[in-house]
Amino acid sequence: MAPSDITSPTTPTVNQETRTATRRSSPSTQGFATVLAIGTATPANVVYQDDYPDFYFKLTNCDHKTDLKNKFKRICKLIICS
């Protein structure tokens, strides 16, 4: 074996040089990563916030409590506007 065939620990191999060059050429970013996903499908079990008081009182068999239902509707509208 010739001494030129032996790679010394200080001599970088081709793979190390390629990785270092790639790391230097790629841009670095600072901060948080953001993922944007846009979906077009709407699940069948969606209840919109405007309709939620009616849905909830009908589901719990409390349709007769109209004063409480109206108060709940006002609260839901305040949340939507905020």
Biopython code that builds the backbone (N, CA, C, O; Angstrom):
import numpy as np
from Bio.PDB.StructureBuilder import StructureBuilder

atoms = [
    (1, "MET", "N", (0.841, -1.172, 0.000)),
    (1, "MET", "CA", (0.000, 0.000, 0.000)),
    (1, "MET", "C", (0.887, 1.235, 0.000)),
    (1, "MET", "O", (1.792, 1.349, 0.826)),
    (2, "ALA", "N", (0.640, 2.139, -0.896)),
    (2, "ALA", "CA", (1.442, 3.354, -0.990)),
    (2, "ALA", "C", (0.935, 4.370, 0.017)),
    (2, "ALA", "O", (-0.257, 4.383, 0.323)),
    (3, "PRO", "N", (1.823, 5.237, 0.550)),
    (3, "PRO", "CA", (1.392, 6.246, 1.515)),
    (3, "PRO", "C", (0.359, 7.210, 0.951)),
    (3, "PRO", "O", (-0.403, 7.797, 1.719)),
    (4, "SER", "N", (0.307, 7.392, -0.371)),
    (4, "SER", "CA", (-0.670, 8.317, -0.949)),
    (4, "SER", "C", (-2.086, 7.742, -0.919)),
    (4, "SER", "O", (-3.060, 8.489, -1.011)),
    (5, "ASP", "N", (-2.204, 6.403, -0.791)),
    (5, "ASP", "CA", (-3.522, 5.775, -0.743)),
    (5, "ASP", "C", (-4.199, 5.926, 0.615)),
    (5, "ASP", "O", (-5.419, 5.799, 0.718)),
    (6, "ILE", "N", (-3.432, 6.190, 1.633)),
    (6, "ILE", "CA", (-3.983, 6.305, 2.978)),
    (6, "ILE", "C", (-4.482, 7.731, 3.185)),
    (6, "ILE", "O", (-3.746, 8.692, 2.958)),
    (7, "THR", "N", (-5.713, 7.861, 3.609)),
    (7, "THR", "CA", (-6.284, 9.178, 3.864)),
    (7, "THR", "C", (-6.026, 9.538, 5.313)),
    (7, "THR", "O", (-6.374, 8.786, 6.223)),
    (8, "SER", "N", (-5.422, 10.674, 5.516)),
    (8, "SER", "CA", (-5.156, 11.109, 6.881)),
    (8, "SER", "C", (-6.417, 11.703, 7.482)),
    (8, "SER", "O", (-7.283, 12.158, 6.735)),
    (9, "PRO", "N", (-6.554, 11.717, 8.794)),
    (9, "PRO", "CA", (-7.763, 12.254, 9.424)),
    (9, "PRO", "C", (-7.980, 13.738, 9.149)),
    (9, "PRO", "O", (-9.108, 14.220, 9.255)),
    (10, "THR", "N", (-6.935, 14.468, 8.800)),
    (10, "THR", "CA", (-7.101, 15.899, 8.554)),
    (10, "THR", "C", (-7.484, 16.199, 7.119)),
    (10, "THR", "O", (-7.936, 17.308, 6.831)),
    (11, "THR", "N", (-7.321, 15.252, 6.208)),
    (11, "THR", "CA", (-7.674, 15.472, 4.815)),
    (11, "THR", "C", (-9.158, 15.166, 4.634)),
    (11, "THR", "O", (-9.588, 14.039, 4.881)),
    (12, "PRO", "N", (-9.952, 16.157, 4.205)),
    (12, "PRO", "CA", (-11.383, 15.894, 4.033)),
    (12, "PRO", "C", (-11.632, 15.020, 2.816)),
    (12, "PRO", "O", (-10.940, 15.137, 1.806)),
    (13, "THR", "N", (-12.605, 14.159, 2.915)),
    (13, "THR", "CA", (-12.984, 13.323, 1.781)),
    (13, "THR", "C", (-13.921, 14.114, 0.887)),
    (13, "THR", "O", (-14.327, 15.227, 1.224)),
    (14, "VAL", "N", (-14.259, 13.533, -0.250)),
    (14, "VAL", "CA", (-15.136, 14.217, -1.204)),
    (14, "VAL", "C", (-16.503, 14.466, -0.581)),
    (14, "VAL", "O", (-17.071, 15.542, -0.772)),
    (15, "ASN", "N", (-17.042, 13.511, 0.153)),
    (15, "ASN", "CA", (-18.358, 13.671, 0.771)),
    (15, "ASN", "C", (-18.361, 14.799, 1.793)),
    (15, "ASN", "O", (-19.326, 15.559, 1.875)),
    (16, "GLN", "N", (-17.299, 14.913, 2.566)),
    (16, "GLN", "CA", (-17.225, 15.988, 3.553)),
    (16, "GLN", "C", (-17.149, 17.344, 2.868)),
    (16, "GLN", "O", (-17.769, 18.305, 3.325)),
    (17, "GLU", "N", (-16.392, 17.432, 1.772)),
    (17, "GLU", "CA", (-16.280, 18.695, 1.041)),
    (17, "GLU", "C", (-17.624, 19.082, 0.439)),
    (17, "GLU", "O", (-18.014, 20.249, 0.484)),
    (18, "THR", "N", (-18.330, 18.114, -0.121)),
    (18, "THR", "CA", (-19.636, 18.386, -0.726)),
    (18, "THR", "C", (-20.627, 18.862, 0.325)),
    (18, "THR", "O", (-21.362, 19.822, 0.092)),
    (19, "ARG", "N", (-20.658, 18.205, 1.474)),
    (19, "ARG", "CA", (-21.578, 18.613, 2.535)),
    (19, "ARG", "C", (-21.258, 20.010, 3.037)),
    (19, "ARG", "O", (-22.168, 20.800, 3.287)),
    (20, "THR", "N", (-19.988, 20.323, 3.189)),
    (20, "THR", "CA", (-19.593, 21.644, 3.668)),
    (20, "THR", "C", (-19.973, 22.703, 2.652)),
    (20, "THR", "O", (-20.462, 23.768, 3.030)),
    (21, "ALA", "N", (-19.760, 22.435, 1.363)),
    (21, "ALA", "CA", (-20.106, 23.398, 0.320)),
    (21, "ALA", "C", (-21.610, 23.610, 0.267)),
    (21, "ALA", "O", (-22.070, 24.737, 0.080)),
    (22, "THR", "N", (-22.376, 22.549, 0.428)),
    (22, "THR", "CA", (-23.834, 22.672, 0.413)),
    (22, "THR", "C", (-24.314, 23.488, 1.603)),
    (22, "THR", "O", (-25.205, 24.326, 1.461)),
    (23, "ARG", "N", (-23.743, 23.257, 2.751)),
    (23, "ARG", "CA", (-24.130, 23.999, 3.939)),
    (23, "ARG", "C", (-23.815, 25.481, 3.792)),
    (23, "ARG", "O", (-24.588, 26.325, 4.245)),
    (24, "ARG", "N", (-22.715, 25.800, 3.179)),
    (24, "ARG", "CA", (-22.328, 27.203, 3.019)),
    (24, "ARG", "C", (-23.202, 27.915, 1.994)),
    (24, "ARG", "O", (-23.487, 29.103, 2.147)),
    (25, "SER", "N", (-23.636, 27.200, 0.945)),
    (25, "SER", "CA", (-24.386, 27.851, -0.118)),
    (25, "SER", "C", (-25.875, 27.969, 0.187)),
    (25, "SER", "O", (-26.554, 28.798, -0.418)),
    (26, "SER", "N", (-26.398, 27.170, 1.099)),
    (26, "SER", "CA", (-27.823, 27.250, 1.397)),
    (26, "SER", "C", (-28.091, 28.432, 2.330)),
    (26, "SER", "O", (-27.335, 28.669, 3.271)),
    (27, "PRO", "N", (-29.171, 29.171, 2.065)),
    (27, "PRO", "CA", (-29.474, 30.329, 2.911)),
    (27, "PRO", "C", (-29.963, 29.893, 4.287)),
    (27, "PRO", "O", (-30.683, 28.903, 4.419)),
    (28, "SER", "N", (-29.574, 30.623, 5.278)),
    (28, "SER", "CA", (-30.047, 30.320, 6.626)),
    (28, "SER", "C", (-31.139, 31.311, 6.996)),
    (28, "SER", "O", (-31.105, 32.473, 6.593)),
    (29, "THR", "N", (-32.083, 30.847, 7.751)),
    (29, "THR", "CA", (-33.180, 31.707, 8.175)),
    (29, "THR", "C", (-33.190, 31.801, 9.682)),
    (29, "THR", "O", (-32.671, 30.929, 10.380)),
    (30, "GLN", "N", (-33.779, 32.857, 10.168)),
    (30, "GLN", "CA", (-33.896, 33.064, 11.604)),
    (30, "GLN", "C", (-35.380, 33.147, 11.932)),
    (30, "GLN", "O", (-36.148, 33.722, 11.160)),
    (31, "GLY", "N", (-35.790, 32.593, 13.041)),
    (31, "GLY", "CA", (-37.185, 32.711, 13.469)),
    (31, "GLY", "C", (-37.942, 31.404, 13.327)),
    (31, "GLY", "O", (-37.354, 30.341, 13.130)),
    (32, "PHE", "N", (-39.264, 31.508, 13.433)),
    (32, "PHE", "CA", (-40.132, 30.342, 13.418)),
    (32, "PHE", "C", (-40.502, 29.971, 11.988)),
    (32, "PHE", "O", (-40.589, 30.829, 11.110)),
    (33, "ALA", "N", (-40.711, 28.711, 11.776)),
    (33, "ALA", "CA", (-41.183, 28.230, 10.481)),
    (33, "ALA", "C", (-42.700, 28.352, 10.441)),
    (33, "ALA", "O", (-43.377, 28.117, 11.442)),
    (34, "THR", "N", (-43.219, 28.713, 9.300)),
    (34, "THR", "CA", (-44.654, 28.872, 9.140)),
    (34, "THR", "C", (-45.138, 27.894, 8.081)),
    (34, "THR", "O", (-44.523, 27.754, 7.023)),
    (35, "VAL", "N", (-46.235, 27.225, 8.371)),
    (35, "VAL", "CA", (-46.822, 26.290, 7.426)),
    (35, "VAL", "C", (-48.192, 26.825, 7.059)),
    (35, "VAL", "O", (-49.006, 27.119, 7.934)),
    (36, "LEU", "N", (-48.445, 26.950, 5.767)),
    (36, "LEU", "CA", (-49.734, 27.424, 5.287)),
    (36, "LEU", "C", (-50.418, 26.271, 4.572)),
    (36, "LEU", "O", (-49.891, 25.728, 3.600)),
    (37, "ALA", "N", (-51.572, 25.909, 5.051)),
    (37, "ALA", "CA", (-52.334, 24.834, 4.425)),
    (37, "ALA", "C", (-53.726, 25.357, 4.120)),
    (37, "ALA", "O", (-54.410, 25.881, 4.999)),
    (38, "ILE", "N", (-54.131, 25.213, 2.893)),
    (38, "ILE", "CA", (-55.455, 25.677, 2.476)),
    (38, "ILE", "C", (-56.276, 24.445, 2.126)),
    (38, "ILE", "O", (-55.928, 23.683, 1.224)),
    (39, "GLY", "N", (-57.359, 24.266, 2.848)),
    (39, "GLY", "CA", (-58.217, 23.117, 2.603)),
    (39, "GLY", "C", (-59.498, 23.541, 1.911)),
    (39, "GLY", "O", (-60.021, 24.624, 2.172)),
    (40, "THR", "N", (-59.997, 22.704, 1.042)),
    (40, "THR", "CA", (-61.236, 23.025, 0.337)),
    (40, "THR", "C", (-62.397, 22.156, 0.799)),
    (40, "THR", "O", (-63.549, 22.457, 0.488)),
    (41, "ALA", "N", (-62.121, 21.099, 1.526)),
    (41, "ALA", "CA", (-63.185, 20.207, 1.972)),
    (41, "ALA", "C", (-63.760, 20.698, 3.296)),
    (41, "ALA", "O", (-63.020, 21.112, 4.188)),
    (42, "THR", "N", (-65.069, 20.650, 3.413)),
    (42, "THR", "CA", (-65.748, 21.011, 4.650)),
    (42, "THR", "C", (-66.367, 19.744, 5.224)),
    (42, "THR", "O", (-67.163, 19.088, 4.552)),
    (43, "PRO", "N", (-66.015, 19.391, 6.454)),
    (43, "PRO", "CA", (-66.594, 18.176, 7.037)),
    (43, "PRO", "C", (-68.105, 18.294, 7.224)),
    (43, "PRO", "O", (-68.645, 19.394, 7.336)),
    (44, "ALA", "N", (-68.760, 17.172, 7.255)),
    (44, "ALA", "CA", (-70.224, 17.149, 7.370)),
    (44, "ALA", "C", (-70.698, 17.579, 8.752)),
    (44, "ALA", "O", (-71.847, 17.996, 8.896)),
    (45, "ASN", "N", (-69.858, 17.491, 9.760)),
    (45, "ASN", "CA", (-70.287, 17.797, 11.124)),
    (45, "ASN", "C", (-69.922, 19.216, 11.562)),
    (45, "ASN", "O", (-69.765, 19.463, 12.757)),
    (46, "VAL", "N", (-69.785, 20.137, 10.635)),
    (46, "VAL", "CA", (-69.453, 21.521, 10.964)),
    (46, "VAL", "C", (-70.707, 22.259, 11.409)),
    (46, "VAL", "O", (-71.759, 22.153, 10.778)),
    (47, "VAL", "N", (-70.586, 23.007, 12.500)),
    (47, "VAL", "CA", (-71.671, 23.868, 12.970)),
    (47, "VAL", "C", (-71.094, 25.278, 13.038)),
    (47, "VAL", "O", (-70.160, 25.534, 13.798)),
    (48, "TYR", "N", (-71.642, 26.178, 12.257)),
    (48, "TYR", "CA", (-71.145, 27.547, 12.239)),
    (48, "TYR", "C", (-71.508, 28.254, 13.540)),
    (48, "TYR", "O", (-72.507, 27.927, 14.182)),
    (49, "GLN", "N", (-70.693, 29.215, 13.912)),
    (49, "GLN", "CA", (-70.874, 29.869, 15.203)),
    (49, "GLN", "C", (-72.193, 30.645, 15.268)),
    (49, "GLN", "O", (-72.787, 30.761, 16.340)),
    (50, "ASP", "N", (-72.650, 31.169, 14.151)),
    (50, "ASP", "CA", (-73.946, 31.869, 14.137)),
    (50, "ASP", "C", (-75.101, 30.918, 14.462)),
    (50, "ASP", "O", (-76.081, 31.314, 15.093)),
    (51, "ASP", "N", (-74.978, 29.679, 14.031)),
    (51, "ASP", "CA", (-76.040, 28.694, 14.232)),
    (51, "ASP", "C", (-75.851, 27.859, 15.490)),
    (51, "ASP", "O", (-76.717, 27.050, 15.824)),
    (52, "TYR", "N", (-74.742, 28.038, 16.189)),
    (52, "TYR", "CA", (-74.428, 27.175, 17.330)),
    (52, "TYR", "C", (-75.449, 27.259, 18.469)),
    (52, "TYR", "O", (-75.817, 26.213, 19.004)),
    (53, "PRO", "N", (-75.928, 28.443, 18.869)),
    (53, "PRO", "CA", (-76.926, 28.472, 19.958)),
    (53, "PRO", "C", (-78.174, 27.651, 19.635)),
    (53, "PRO", "O", (-78.666, 26.907, 20.484)),
    (54, "ASP", "N", (-78.684, 27.784, 18.417)),
    (54, "ASP", "CA", (-79.862, 26.999, 18.033)),
    (54, "ASP", "C", (-79.548, 25.503, 18.052)),
    (54, "ASP", "O", (-80.340, 24.694, 18.535)),
    (55, "PHE", "N", (-78.380, 25.153, 17.518)),
    (55, "PHE", "CA", (-77.961, 23.750, 17.494)),
    (55, "PHE", "C", (-77.824, 23.192, 18.906)),
    (55, "PHE", "O", (-78.300, 22.094, 19.194)),
    (56, "TYR", "N", (-77.171, 23.950, 19.785)),
    (56, "TYR", "CA", (-76.904, 23.479, 21.145)),
    (56, "TYR", "C", (-78.196, 23.298, 21.943)),
    (56, "TYR", "O", (-78.376, 22.282, 22.615)),
    (57, "PHE", "N", (-79.092, 24.280, 21.870)),
    (57, "PHE", "CA", (-80.335, 24.186, 22.638)),
    (57, "PHE", "C", (-81.257, 23.102, 22.085)),
    (57, "PHE", "O", (-82.007, 22.482, 22.839)),
    (58, "LYS", "N", (-81.206, 22.873, 20.790)),
    (58, "LYS", "CA", (-82.006, 21.793, 20.217)),
    (58, "LYS", "C", (-81.428, 20.431, 20.612)),
    (58, "LYS", "O", (-82.171, 19.493, 20.900)),
    (59, "LEU", "N", (-80.101, 20.334, 20.623)),
    (59, "LEU", "CA", (-79.430, 19.089, 20.983)),
    (59, "LEU", "C", (-79.676, 18.706, 22.439)),
    (59, "LEU", "O", (-79.820, 17.524, 22.752)),
    (60, "THR", "N", (-79.725, 19.686, 23.321)),
    (60, "THR", "CA", (-79.906, 19.422, 24.754)),
    (60, "THR", "C", (-81.366, 19.484, 25.193)),
    (60, "THR", "O", (-81.657, 19.430, 26.388)),
    (61, "ASN", "N", (-82.278, 19.597, 24.239)),
    (61, "ASN", "CA", (-83.722, 19.658, 24.523)),
    (61, "ASN", "C", (-84.066, 20.806, 25.466)),
    (61, "ASN", "O", (-84.861, 20.635, 26.391)),
    (62, "CYS", "N", (-83.477, 21.963, 25.238)),
    (62, "CYS", "CA", (-83.736, 23.147, 26.065)),
    (62, "CYS", "C", (-84.293, 24.294, 25.229)),
    (62, "CYS", "O", (-84.056, 25.460, 25.546)),
    (63, "ASP", "N", (-85.026, 23.981, 24.173)),
    (63, "ASP", "CA", (-85.587, 25.029, 23.319)),
    (63, "ASP", "C", (-86.570, 25.917, 24.063)),
    (63, "ASP", "O", (-86.809, 27.049, 23.642)),
    (64, "HIS", "N", (-87.135, 25.444, 25.137)),
    (64, "HIS", "CA", (-88.120, 26.221, 25.883)),
    (64, "HIS", "C", (-87.470, 27.346, 26.698)),
    (64, "HIS", "O", (-88.182, 28.233, 27.170)),
    (65, "LYS", "N", (-86.173, 27.341, 26.875)),
    (65, "LYS", "CA", (-85.477, 28.383, 27.649)),
    (65, "LYS", "C", (-85.052, 29.512, 26.704)),
    (65, "LYS", "O", (-83.870, 29.672, 26.400)),
    (66, "THR", "N", (-86.024, 30.277, 26.254)),
    (66, "THR", "CA", (-85.754, 31.290, 25.237)),
    (66, "THR", "C", (-84.916, 32.449, 25.765)),
    (66, "THR", "O", (-84.095, 32.992, 25.026)),
    (67, "ASP", "N", (-85.101, 32.841, 27.024)),
    (67, "ASP", "CA", (-84.309, 33.954, 27.555)),
    (67, "ASP", "C", (-82.825, 33.583, 27.644)),
    (67, "ASP", "O", (-81.955, 34.398, 27.336)),
    (68, "LEU", "N", (-82.550, 32.369, 28.061)),
    (68, "LEU", "CA", (-81.166, 31.900, 28.128)),
    (68, "LEU", "C", (-80.576, 31.733, 26.723)),
    (68, "LEU", "O", (-79.397, 32.004, 26.494)),
    (69, "LYS", "N", (-81.411, 31.288, 25.802)),
    (69, "LYS", "CA", (-80.974, 31.109, 24.419)),
    (69, "LYS", "C", (-80.616, 32.451, 23.789)),
    (69, "LYS", "O", (-79.618, 32.551, 23.076)),
    (70, "ASN", "N", (-81.414, 33.475, 24.041)),
    (70, "ASN", "CA", (-81.123, 34.807, 23.502)),
    (70, "ASN", "C", (-79.839, 35.378, 24.098)),
    (70, "ASN", "O", (-79.055, 36.021, 23.399)),
    (71, "LYS", "N", (-79.633, 35.143, 25.375)),
    (71, "LYS", "CA", (-78.398, 35.601, 26.020)),
    (71, "LYS", "C", (-77.183, 34.891, 25.415)),
    (71, "LYS", "O", (-76.149, 35.513, 25.175)),
    (72, "PHE", "N", (-77.315, 33.613, 25.176)),
    (72, "PHE", "CA", (-76.237, 32.836, 24.573)),
    (72, "PHE", "C", (-75.935, 33.319, 23.153)),
    (72, "PHE", "O", (-74.775, 33.361, 22.744)),
    (73, "LYS", "N", (-76.977, 33.683, 22.403)),
    (73, "LYS", "CA", (-76.780, 34.229, 21.053)),
    (73, "LYS", "C", (-76.005, 35.538, 21.105)),
    (73, "LYS", "O", (-75.123, 35.774, 20.280)),
    (74, "ARG", "N", (-76.335, 36.395, 22.082)),
    (74, "ARG", "CA", (-75.606, 37.668, 22.224)),
    (74, "ARG", "C", (-74.136, 37.423, 22.542)),
    (74, "ARG", "O", (-73.259, 38.098, 22.002)),
    (75, "ILE", "N", (-73.868, 36.466, 23.407)),
    (75, "ILE", "CA", (-72.479, 36.148, 23.757)),
    (75, "ILE", "C", (-71.725, 35.648, 22.527)),
    (75, "ILE", "O", (-70.577, 36.032, 22.300)),
    (76, "CYS", "N", (-72.367, 34.797, 21.740)),
    (76, "CYS", "CA", (-71.714, 34.281, 20.533)),
    (76, "CYS", "C", (-71.450, 35.393, 19.525)),
    (76, "CYS", "O", (-70.424, 35.376, 18.844)),
    (77, "LYS", "N", (-72.357, 36.352, 19.419)),
    (77, "LYS", "CA", (-72.131, 37.477, 18.502)),
    (77, "LYS", "C", (-70.993, 38.360, 18.982)),
    (77, "LYS", "O", (-70.245, 38.895, 18.164)),
    (78, "LEU", "N", (-70.844, 38.524, 20.294)),
    (78, "LEU", "CA", (-69.728, 39.300, 20.831)),
    (78, "LEU", "C", (-68.400, 38.628, 20.515)),
    (78, "LEU", "O", (-67.415, 39.301, 20.215)),
    (79, "ILE", "N", (-68.374, 37.330, 20.582)),
    (79, "ILE", "CA", (-67.142, 36.594, 20.288)),
    (79, "ILE", "C", (-66.795, 36.715, 18.810)),
    (79, "ILE", "O", (-65.621, 36.839, 18.459)),
    (80, "ILE", "N", (-67.796, 36.681, 17.945)),
    (80, "ILE", "CA", (-67.556, 36.803, 16.503)),
    (80, "ILE", "C", (-67.007, 38.186, 16.173)),
    (80, "ILE", "O", (-66.095, 38.307, 15.355)),
    (81, "CYS", "N", (-67.541, 39.216, 16.786)),
    (81, "CYS", "CA", (-67.121, 40.586, 16.489)),
    (81, "CYS", "C", (-65.731, 40.898, 17.025)),
    (81, "CYS", "O", (-65.055, 41.776, 16.489)),
    (82, "SER", "N", (-65.297, 40.213, 18.050)),
    (82, "SER", "CA", (-63.994, 40.502, 18.664)),
    (82, "SER", "C", (-62.856, 40.013, 17.833)),
    (82, "SER", "O", (-61.697, 40.181, 18.214)),
]
sb = StructureBuilder()
sb.init_structure("model")
sb.init_model(0)
sb.init_chain("A")
sb.init_seg("    ")
for serial, (resi, resn, name, xyz) in enumerate(atoms, 1):
    if name == "N":
        sb.init_residue(resn, " ", resi, " ")
    sb.init_atom(name, np.array(xyz, "f"), 0.0, 1.0, " ", f" {name:<3s}", serial, name[0])
structure = sb.get_structure()
